[in-house]
Amino acid sequence: MAKRPIFIPVLDKHRFVLEKYVDFHWHAGFSVSQKQKSISDLHEMAKRTWPVKNPLEISSKSDVPAGKALSSFNLTFFTKKGRRLTVESAFQGSKVFEDGGPYLDIFEKSPLEAKRDERLKNSGGLVGFQFYGVYWPLEPKTCFYDWLYINALLKNTELAAETLQYDCFTDIEFNPEKSINCQARSAALYCALYNTDMLDYYLESPERFRSLYAGRVSEPGIKNPKNLI
């Protein structure tokens, strides 16, 4: 047995995403077929345990084209200057460390190369993110990643519309003991904001987006907020 989180968008303007852990049968092995068996069991248990009817796996292991396309390794967007980036490369290239960064050349790398860039391990502790002149602190957790992911998704209109057809999201590769950010959570947040008519409101500025995360205080000095990517 294994345990993984599922992310359910909810119509609650004070919460938006319900995160719950589900016990399911884990199929050992690294092959795609084994991963997909685990995903199938996770989704079946999610439907038995929670009011979920149509879950979507978001990862390269998904057996649904939309799930693969929504992976941060595959989801791309064009910046205002016409630069095409993947979410993963944009995220990794925006990291600021105690001894360096952001390393903007990472933007040009493949997602896997970006994630494995040695500078991300050898530049001291992570202190924040900087994306096109706007600095994002580490708190609230997941805020910058969620913002980046949702903005990228909105630039893929057909995929964004298809995402709204699902009522639960998973990522079989996500281990909350090792990682903080999760593309499945970001997709669920997008659906919740859209379905509560709060998407435009919270995307008005980075500061307002950060106000989504209860109990956090916005940092001063964030300007030029709109249409950054």
Secondary structure, 3 states (H helix, E strand, C coil): CEEEEEEEECCCCCCCEEEEEEEECCCCCCCHHHHHHHHHHHHHHHHHHCCCCCEEECCCCCCCHHHHHCCCCCCEEECCCCCEEEHHHHHHHCEEECCECCCHHHHHCCHHHHHCCHHHCCCCCEEEEEECCEEEECCCCCHHHHHHHHHHHHCCHHHHHHHCCCCEEECCCCCCCCCCCCHHHHHHHHHHHHHCCCHHHHCCCHHHHHCCCCCCCCCCCCCCCCCCC
